[in-house]
């Protein structure tokens, strides 16, 4: 599968409230308490710190771009919500998205999976996706995930999520969100 349009980058700016809050804050442009860390091929590690500089939560993330225009259309961040349970992925897509269809994710040539959007705010719309064992295994073994959603004109927008470095990046995160 072609890897055009896949770029990892710095990003500044629920089921698992702790992670969701940290990931949402990290996805905000210009978040002052976000510390960008190591690169894991196409993924970047980041940690959010509180005012006393204590780590509140860590995650890996990737900005997603349209191959045709180079315009950023989404962000995905993944981390742990606590001492147990699967990691959580938070997909942020732009405002002006048709809400009822939610998002779909297809890993390599595998099955398409649909997930609802939980909410929208001034920064975009979000889907919180627990990475249950079958989905997590597919992501660790895969090369590219395809993220799709619809705009208000019902046009499907599709972008690629590189899975290069996902396994190593996720392994770098400590349980408990740090």
Buried (B, 14 or more C-beta within 10 A) or exposed (E): EEEEBBBBBEBBBBEBEBBBBBBBBBBBEEBEBBBBBEEBBBBBBBBBBEEEEEBBBBBBBBBBBBBEEEEBBBBBBBBBBEEEBBBBBBBBBBEEBBEEBBBBBBBBEBEEBEBEBBEBEEBBBBBBBBBEEEBBEBBBEBEBBBBBBBBEEEEEBBBBBBBBBBBBBBEBBEEEBB
